[in-house]
């Protein structure tokens, strides 16, 4: 006779849902055994603490960078190359940017990270419904897949914080500070090509790889769908950055 308890109607009770991996489990799992982590998240999606940690890290970087960056050195070459900006306006624009760069940066982190994550999760969810390996995913599963792989960038965030605290950064933007991108080592005259090189960052590429595994084992997509889901946001990010280079 089975020792498993039964209900009054003789039915077997539902199997208890496994607990979701905690934040520390997610951080460790991303670096040590991401496939096992994503399989657990498939059963119990979790994203809130990871998203909160990424936002806090982004805020720390933004504040430290905003207090140390030389806004004049960062913006003057851009403004001087812009034919629509008159020379007499440059100083006024720079002074205005000095006042707003920090609050706008903070607002960008607080609202930008969740908004972009939600859009990426929606993209994952739609592809997951179109190309499921088994059952169609839930949006919570897709949202977890959009958040948790980004934890691989935590060492990069720590490195940025240390560099910003330890040495002058001049007019460099955060993506140009740490020696983790191709653009840090290769310099070309084309601003757009240079921007593309800066987008090819070691940790961003690692995030793409982890996103693929998350889409395969957390969202349960077919291989082709997971590859599309992992590469399209990355490619769009490079494209937008390249087109916006001035």
C-alpha positions as CSV (number, residue, x, y, z in Angstrom):
1,X,0.0,0.0,0.0
2,X,1.3,3.4,-0.9
3,X,2.3,5.7,2.0
4,X,1.4,8.8,0.0
5,X,-1.6,10.6,1.6
6,X,-4.9,10.7,-0.3
7,X,-7.8,13.1,-0.2
8,X,-11.2,12.3,1.2
9,X,-12.3,11.3,-2.4
10,X,-9.4,8.9,-2.8
11,X,-7.5,11.1,-5.2
12,X,-3.8,11.6,-5.0
13,X,-2.9,15.1,-3.9
14,X,-1.0,17.4,-6.3
15,X,2.8,17.2,-6.3
16,X,4.1,20.1,-4.3
17,X,5.7,22.8,-6.5
18,X,9.5,22.9,-6.1
19,X,10.9,26.1,-4.6
20,X,12.3,28.6,-6.9
21,X,16.1,29.1,-6.8
22,X,17.1,32.0,-4.6
23,X,19.2,34.9,-5.7
24,X,22.5,33.4,-4.6
25,X,21.6,30.1,-6.2
26,X,20.9,32.0,-9.4
27,X,24.2,33.9,-9.3
28,X,26.2,30.7,-8.5
29,X,24.3,28.6,-11.1
30,X,24.8,31.1,-13.9
31,X,28.6,30.6,-13.6
32,X,28.7,27.0,-12.6
33,X,25.8,25.0,-14.0
34,X,23.4,27.2,-16.0
35,X,21.5,24.3,-17.6
36,X,20.5,22.8,-14.3
37,X,19.6,26.3,-13.0
38,X,17.4,27.0,-16.0
39,X,15.7,23.6,-15.7
40,X,14.8,24.5,-12.1
41,X,13.5,27.9,-13.2
42,X,11.3,26.2,-15.8
43,X,9.4,24.6,-12.9
44,X,9.5,27.6,-10.6
45,X,10.2,30.9,-12.5
46,X,11.9,33.6,-10.4
47,X,13.2,37.0,-11.5
48,X,12.4,39.8,-9.0
49,X,15.6,39.6,-6.9
50,X,17.8,39.2,-9.9
51,X,16.2,42.2,-11.6
52,X,16.5,44.3,-8.4
53,X,20.2,43.4,-8.1
54,X,20.8,44.5,-11.7
55,X,19.0,47.8,-11.2
56,X,20.9,48.5,-8.0
57,X,24.2,47.7,-9.8
58,X,23.2,50.0,-12.7
59,X,22.3,52.8,-10.3
60,X,25.7,52.5,-8.5
61,X,27.6,52.7,-11.8
62,X,25.4,55.6,-13.0
63,X,25.9,57.7,-9.9
64,X,29.7,57.1,-9.6
65,X,30.2,57.7,-13.3
66,X,27.9,60.7,-13.4
67,X,29.9,62.3,-10.6
68,X,33.3,61.7,-12.2
69,X,32.7,62.1,-15.9
70,X,34.1,65.1,-17.7
71,X,30.9,66.2,-19.5
72,X,32.7,68.8,-21.6
73,X,35.3,66.3,-22.8
74,X,32.5,63.8,-23.6
75,X,30.1,66.1,-25.5
76,X,32.2,68.9,-27.1
77,X,33.6,66.7,-29.9
78,X,30.1,65.4,-30.7
79,X,28.6,68.8,-30.7
80,X,31.4,70.3,-32.8
81,X,30.8,67.6,-35.5
82,X,27.1,68.3,-35.6
83,X,26.4,70.9,-38.4
84,X,23.0,71.7,-36.8
85,X,24.6,73.0,-33.6
86,X,26.1,76.5,-33.8
87,X,29.5,77.2,-32.1
88,X,27.8,79.7,-29.8
89,X,25.4,77.1,-28.5
90,X,27.9,74.5,-27.5
91,X,28.9,75.9,-24.1
92,X,25.3,76.4,-23.1
93,X,24.3,72.8,-24.1
94,X,27.2,71.4,-22.2
95,X,26.3,73.4,-19.0
96,X,22.7,72.1,-19.3
97,X,23.8,68.6,-19.7
98,X,26.0,68.8,-16.6
99,X,22.9,69.5,-14.6
100,X,20.7,66.8,-16.1
101,X,23.1,63.9,-16.9
102,X,22.9,62.3,-13.4
103,X,19.1,62.6,-12.8
104,X,18.4,61.4,-16.4
105,X,20.8,58.6,-16.0
106,X,19.2,57.4,-12.8
107,X,15.7,57.6,-14.4
108,X,17.1,55.7,-17.3
109,X,18.2,52.8,-15.1
110,X,15.0,52.8,-12.9
111,X,12.6,52.7,-15.9
112,X,14.8,51.6,-18.8
113,X,16.0,48.3,-17.5
114,X,12.6,47.0,-16.5
115,X,11.0,48.3,-19.7
116,X,13.7,46.7,-22.0
117,X,13.5,43.5,-20.0
118,X,9.7,43.3,-20.4
119,X,10.0,43.8,-24.2
120,X,12.7,41.1,-24.5
121,X,10.5,38.8,-22.4
122,X,7.6,39.5,-24.7
123,X,9.7,38.6,-27.6
124,X,10.8,35.4,-26.0
125,X,7.2,34.5,-25.1
126,X,6.0,35.0,-28.6
127,X,8.8,32.9,-30.1
128,X,8.2,30.3,-27.5
129,X,4.6,30.1,-28.5
130,X,5.5,29.9,-32.2
131,X,8.4,27.4,-31.7
132,X,7.8,25.4,-28.5
133,X,9.6,22.1,-27.9
134,X,6.8,20.9,-25.8
135,X,4.1,23.1,-24.2
136,X,3.9,26.8,-24.8
137,X,5.8,28.8,-22.2
138,X,4.3,31.2,-19.7
139,X,5.2,34.9,-19.7
140,X,6.8,34.4,-16.2
141,X,9.1,31.8,-17.7
142,X,10.0,34.2,-20.5
143,X,10.6,37.0,-18.1
144,X,12.9,34.8,-16.0
145,X,14.8,34.0,-19.2
146,X,15.2,37.7,-20.0
147,X,16.6,38.5,-16.5
148,X,18.6,35.7,-15.1
149,X,21.3,35.3,-17.9
150,X,22.1,39.0,-17.3
151,X,23.6,38.0,-13.9
152,X,26.7,36.9,-15.8
153,X,27.4,40.7,-16.2
154,X,27.9,41.2,-12.4
155,X,31.7,40.9,-12.6
156,X,31.7,43.5,-15.3
157,X,29.6,45.8,-13.2
158,X,31.9,45.4,-10.2
159,X,34.9,46.1,-12.5
160,X,33.3,49.3,-13.8
161,X,32.7,50.5,-10.2
162,X,36.3,49.8,-9.2
163,X,37.7,51.5,-12.2
164,X,35.5,54.6,-11.8
165,X,36.5,54.8,-8.1
166,X,40.2,54.2,-8.7
167,X,41.2,56.4,-11.6
168,X,40.0,59.4,-13.7
169,X,37.7,58.5,-16.6
170,X,37.7,61.7,-18.6
171,X,34.9,61.8,-21.0
172,X,34.5,58.1,-21.4
173,X,31.0,56.5,-21.3
174,X,30.6,53.4,-19.2
175,X,30.9,51.0,-22.1
176,X,34.3,52.4,-23.0
177,X,35.9,52.2,-19.6
178,X,36.7,48.5,-18.9
179,X,39.1,46.4,-21.1
180,X,36.4,43.8,-21.9
181,X,35.3,44.9,-25.4
182,X,36.9,44.7,-28.8
183,X,36.6,48.5,-29.1
184,X,38.9,49.0,-26.1
185,X,41.8,47.5,-28.1
186,X,40.9,48.4,-31.7
187,X,40.4,52.0,-32.7
188,X,39.2,53.0,-36.2
189,X,38.3,56.3,-37.7
190,X,34.7,55.3,-38.5
191,X,32.6,56.2,-35.4
192,X,29.9,53.7,-36.3
193,X,32.3,50.9,-36.8
194,X,34.0,51.9,-33.5
195,X,30.6,51.8,-31.8
196,X,30.1,48.3,-33.1
197,X,33.4,47.2,-31.8
198,X,32.5,48.5,-28.3
199,X,29.3,46.4,-28.5
200,X,31.3,43.3,-28.9
201,X,31.9,42.9,-25.2
202,X,33.0,39.6,-23.5
203,X,30.2,39.7,-21.0
204,X,27.6,40.6,-23.5
205,X,28.6,37.6,-25.6
206,X,28.5,35.4,-22.5
207,X,25.0,36.7,-21.9
208,X,23.9,35.7,-25.4
209,X,25.2,32.2,-24.8
210,X,23.4,31.9,-21.5
211,X,20.2,33.4,-23.1
212,X,20.3,30.5,-25.6
213,X,20.5,27.9,-22.9
214,X,17.7,29.7,-20.9
215,X,15.5,29.7,-24.0
216,X,16.2,26.0,-24.5
217,X,15.8,24.7,-21.0
218,X,13.7,27.4,-19.2
219,X,11.3,28.5,-21.9
220,X,11.6,25.1,-23.7
221,X,12.0,26.4,-27.2
222,X,13.3,24.4,-30.2
223,X,17.0,25.0,-31.0
224,X,16.2,27.3,-33.9
225,X,13.8,29.4,-31.8
226,X,16.4,29.7,-29.0
227,X,19.1,30.8,-31.4
228,X,16.8,33.4,-32.9
229,X,15.7,34.6,-29.5
230,X,19.3,34.9,-28.2
231,X,20.8,36.6,-31.3
232,X,18.1,39.1,-32.4
233,X,18.1,41.3,-29.3
234,X,21.9,41.3,-29.3
235,X,22.0,42.2,-33.0
236,X,19.4,45.0,-32.5
237,X,21.4,46.4,-29.7
238,X,24.5,46.6,-31.9
239,X,22.5,48.1,-34.7
240,X,20.9,50.8,-32.6
241,X,24.3,51.7,-31.0
242,X,25.9,51.8,-34.5
243,X,23.2,54.0,-36.0
244,X,23.3,56.3,-33.0
245,X,27.1,56.9,-33.1
246,X,28.0,60.5,-33.7
